[in-house]
Amino acid sequence: MIVAIFDGHCVICNTTRRIVIALDWRKRVEWLDLHNQATLEEHYPDLDYANLMGEIHVIDEGGRLFRGFAGMRRILRALPLGFPLYALLRLPIVGDRLGSGVYRVVARHRYRINRMLGVSLDQIEREEAMCDENACKLPH
């Protein structure tokens, strides 16, 4: 099992998490919201909150840490349907230059992108309260 530490206040991050959960029929990825500081400090006391806010952090079974784009690639490697995309993103031109650059831009501006999409933190929190990993309840 690998652990993905993500920003639970980010629409892009939550959408990515839901897609991965849907594709993760072998239950290989465990998700931990970086805003759940008690759990985070209990399991990963050496990780810095400010660094976690900058990009996803993925810890594999061997305790190796993958950050940002490398973390997303590591998640894809754990998914049977994600492996072909993982292999493509391992190509030097695609992964190291283009993929890392795009990841950094999106990660740096994710809250601005959320606002451009018209999603507020209140909406995210309401959605999280209504959804679990399998389904969302309809609002009353």
Buried (B, 14 or more C-beta within 10 A) or exposed (E): EBBBBBBBBBBBBBEBBBEBBEBBEEEBBEBBBBBEEEEBEEEBEEBEEEEBBBBBBBBBEEEEBBBBBBBBBBBBBBBEEBEEBBEEBBEEEEBBEBBBEEBBEBBEEBBEBBEEEEBEEEEBEEBBEEEEEEEEEEEE
